[in-house]
Amino acid sequence: MIDLDGAVVIVTGSASGTGAATALCLAEKRANVVINYSRSKEKAEEVASSCSKFGVEVLVQKADVSNDGDCRLLAKVALDKWGKIDGLVNNAGTTQFCPHYDLDGLSGEDFQRIYSVNTIGPFQMIRAVAPAMKESGCGAVVNVSSVAGTQSIGSSLAYVGSKGALNAITVALARTLGPEIKVNAVCPGYIESGWHRRGIGEKATDRMVEAMKKTTPLQAISTPKDIADTVVWLLEGAPNITGELFTIDAGMGLLRGGLPARQ
């Protein structure tokens, strides 16, 4: 558990969506933040500007987490500016939308590309920041995974596999990096953002959202802020918790036991 007031936290993939919401939540708690982007510098700078309004220091750094050199660069720019790294949020992710039954819809190269960002990237980032966290004696890592990795559902088989592997690495590294560093993961279900709308289209997304609102026990879907709040709690709170996977899906996973009775 870390004191976020004056802390230094790297958030990968933070130009939009959950990453951007997390950066803003951290800034509101007075943490200095490294905003990372791989494509949209303009969006990253907009997030940085919003964070700066809370009176904190912000760095914007382009980096592709599938590249180990870029991961080490992210750690270096934080250390060069602040001399420490307290927290890491591995949020950067990618996918390719492909029905699970379409076994010819994905190539080996698709798997490698998705794994390189979703699984290898978080490992490389943790490796890059671990020495600084070990030296300070206190660090926290949160991996943004997915229910895809625990329930074998999601945008594609490659995505399912990448998040399942990320979950396994989360547990293994929590065991390895303690007591100085705690490592946990959040596993969101559907998040209201542009991810699915770009992948499967507006109409299909709207149908899916309506179905979730009608059938999940909480009759809700998550926003990026919902996920960010849990991520921040795992960084600054959650004492004596490491190696855990936190599902955030409004109870969607409970439906395997049948639809809930409505009064």
Sequence and secondary structure as in RCSB ss.txt:
>XXXX:A:sequence
MIDLDGAVVIVTGSASGTGAATALCLAEKRANVVINYSRSKEKAEEVASSCSKFGVEVLVQKADVSNDGDCRLLA
KVALDKWGKIDGLVNNAGTTQFCPHYDLDGLSGEDFQRIYSVNTIGPFQMIRAVAPAMKESGCGAVVNVSSVAGT
QSIGSSLAYVGSKGALNAITVALARTLGPEIKVNAVCPGYIESGWHRRGIGEKATDRMVEAMKKTTPLQAISTPK
DIADTVVWLLEGAPNITGELFTIDAGMGLLRGGLPARQ
>XXXX:A:secstr
    TT EEEETT SSHHHHHHHHHHHHTT EEEEEESS HHHHHHHHHHHHTTT  EEEEE  TTSHHHHHHHH
HHHHHHHS   EEEE         TT TTS  HHHHHHHHIIIIIHHHHHHHHHHHHHHHHT EEEEEE  THHH
HS SS HHHHHHHHHHHHHHHHHHHHHTTTEEEEEEEE  BSSHHHHHHH HHHHHHHHHHHHHHSTT   B HH
HHHHHHHHHHH  TT  S EEEESTTGGGGGG      
